[in-house]
C-alpha cells in the first residue's frame, strides 16, 4: 500500500493540470476536468480489470468533445457541462454494449510488433509534447512533426524561459541520477516538492500549475432533450471508438508486459461503465492516459488503490487546499512525464526484430510512425491491416513440402531441407501447411500436379499429410473433387493421412462421402505408406536401395 500512496501523491500533481487543461481544450469549465478525473478514477477502480491503468480526460478526445458541444451550448457554460455529460453517457452506453457483444476481440489482432511500435510511438509523442513545457513555453500543432518543428523554432527564437529551463533540466538530471544511484527514493515526489519550494522561495517567474477551482462532482444534466441525444450520437460513436482503441491497446499491452491475461471485453465494458458514472456526475468522456499511466507505474503503483488515493487527494485539495498547487512549476511536471514516458520505449526490441523477422520489423516500424504521426487510432488501424494482409499472404501461399525417408531418422521429412532423403517409388507424399480455402485451393492443386509431373517414376498414389489442414471450405472441396478426378484419369489414387475429424466431417457435409470414403483416410502417415506398399507390391528394400532423391 505504501507504494500506491507515493504513486498517488505523484500522480495527483499531474492529474490536476491535465484535468483542467483538457477541460478548457474541450470548451468546458476547468472544474469539469477535475470532476471527470475524480469520478473516472473511482469508478474504474471498482469495475476495471487493469491494476495500474489510469483513466481521465484525454487530449485525443478534447477536439471531438469541443466540436460536438461548443456549437450546441451557444456560450452557456452550464449547458455545455450538461451536453458533455450526455456525451459521456452516450459513449459509455456504446462501450458497454460493445463489451457485452464481445467486440473486444479486435485486441487479439495486436501482435508483439504492433505493441512495440505502439509503445515507442506513444513514448515519442509524449516526450515531444512535454519538451516545450520543460523550457517554459508552449507550442501547438496538429501532428508530431508540427509540434517538433514549433518547439525547435521557438527554442531558437529565444522563447524559452530561463528559470523554467533551469528547473526542468535540473529536475530531469536529478531524476536520472536518483534512478541510477538511489532507486529507493521516491524521486518524482521529491523532485516536484523541491521545485515548488525553489519557485516559492526564489520568487521565480515561470509557468506554474496555479490554484484549483472549487466544487465537488454532482449531477449536471438539466435542460436536455431528445434532440440533443440525436445531435450528439455521431460524436459519441467516434469517442467510443477512439476511447477503446487508445485505452484498449494500452491496457492490453500493459497486461502482456506484466505477464497477465488481457481482458479486452471486460476492459471495453469497464470503460463504458466508467463513462456512464462520469457523465452522470458532471464530467465529460474519459479514456486511459498514456502519459499519466507510466508516471503512476514508474512511481510505484501496484494496485487500483493508486487511482483511489489520487482521486481522494484531488477532491481533498479542491475542498481544503485549493492553493496547494499554486507554485508547482510546469517544467518539473514535464521532466517527470518525460522520464516516465521513456520507460515505455524499447527501440532495441524493434531493432532485434529486423534481424530475426524483417516483416515483423516493418509492422513495428509502420505502427511506430503511424502512431507518432497520425495518432493511435490510425496508426494501429494501418498496422492491423498490414498484419492481416501478411496473414492472408502466408495462408494463400503457405509452406509446401514433399516428404521422404531419411536414413537414421524416424518418420518422413521435407526433401528440400534434407536432400539426402529418398522417395518411395510410385508414391508422392505431400504436406500443405495451411487450411484449404478459396484463396489457396488452386495453389494446392498446382502443387500436387507439379509433384506428380516431376516425379522420377510413374506415380501410383498421392498421400496428403493432412495434419496441418485445419479446414476445407466449399471452394476448396470443389477443387479437391476436380483434382481427384484428374488424378484418377492418370491412374493415381489420392488419399489422406492424419486428417482431423472435424475436417473429415466437413467433407461429408459437402456431400463427398461417396467419393472420399473411409478407405481414403488413414490415421497416420505410416499406415498410409504401408497400405501403398501392400497395394503396389513394393518392398522396403526396393526403394532403400535406390539413389538419392532429386
Secondary structure, 3 states (H helix, E strand, C coil): CHHHHHHHHHHHHHHHHHHHHHHHHCCCCHHHHHHHHHHHHHHHHHHCCCCCCCEECCHHHHHHHHHHHHHHHCCCHHHHHHHHHHHHHHHHHHHHHHHHCCHHHHHHHCCHHHHHHHHHHHHHHHHHHHHHHHCCCCCCCCCHHHHHHHHHHHHHCCCCCHHHHHHHHHHHHHHHHHHHHCCCCCHHHHHHHHHHHHHHHCCCCCCECCCCCCCCCCCCCCCCCHHHHHHHHHHHHHHHHHHHHHHHHHHHHHHHHCCCCCCHHHHHHHHHHHHHHHHHCCCCCCEECCCHHHHHHHCCCCCCHHHHHHHHHHHHHHHCCCCCCCCCEHHHHHHHHHHHHHCCCCHHHHHHHHHHCHHHHHHHHHHHHHHHHHCHHHHHHHHHHHHHHHHHHHHHCCCEEEEEECCCCCCCEECCCCCCCECCCCEEEEEECCCECCCCHHHHHHHHHHHHHHCCCCCCEEEEEHHHCCCECHHHHHHHHHHHHHHHHCCCEEEEECCCHHHHHHHHHCCCCCCCCHHHEECCHHHHHHHHHHHHCCCHHHHHCCCCCC
